[in-house]
Amino acid sequence: MNRINSDKLANYAVVFIALTAVFISIWQGRLMQKHNELTVRPYFNFTKNWETTNDTKSFSLELANQGYGPAIFQDYYIEANGQKFDNWEAALRTYGLDTLITRSSIYTKGDVYASNQKQIVLRLVNYTPEMSKDIELRIVYQSIYEEEFEISTTL
């Protein structure tokens, strides 16, 4: 009788160990997947630069991907004066500021922005923030794992 009980106990122990191993394997797989997602996550950051050279003031807005993975644009638009625009010229025209643009960039859905990439999105001359308080750039982007993120900034 003791022999039968010890055999049953050994069988239960084997089943318990096997189920625990399966659970740990699944848990470890999920942790690795999360780690992989985090290692390729993009991270956008805006930098505003003000410069004065030869009595000319210039403003530039720079976009940088400081994450480890590429960013895939889903939406890129400018809100100005209560309206939505897909380019800087049209947005700044609502304030009569389109003539101040010396450089501008736009992105469309599906465009890819590499890790560690930096680019000037907008450069204006003779501009002051008081000229346009409600202009906002809004970007929606995804990681390669289709995680969606959003960032915005005002001029």
C-alpha angles and dihedrals in degrees: 000000000000089000091057093049093049090049090051091047091050090049092050090048091052091050091047092050092048093050091047090051091051091049092049091048092052092046092048091048091054091048090052091049091052090047091051091050092051094049092059099038114129120223119197122204131180124217123193115206128192120193135175119200125164092349091306117120117207133187125200133184114207127195119206132181103216095171128097097247137055121268120226113208116233099169135001121179144146123227115207132163091353094306133106120234134181096208137043097233094060093043095050092043088071086069096035090249100118091101090063093065115110095164136009137169132197132188132206134208111291097023111136124222112198127227112272091015118143126187137168107245096186137007122187132180125216091008129147125186091240089069093071120012099168103050109120131179114210124189128186114193141165138217120232086264088060094248106154124224134177132205132177140178138181126227 
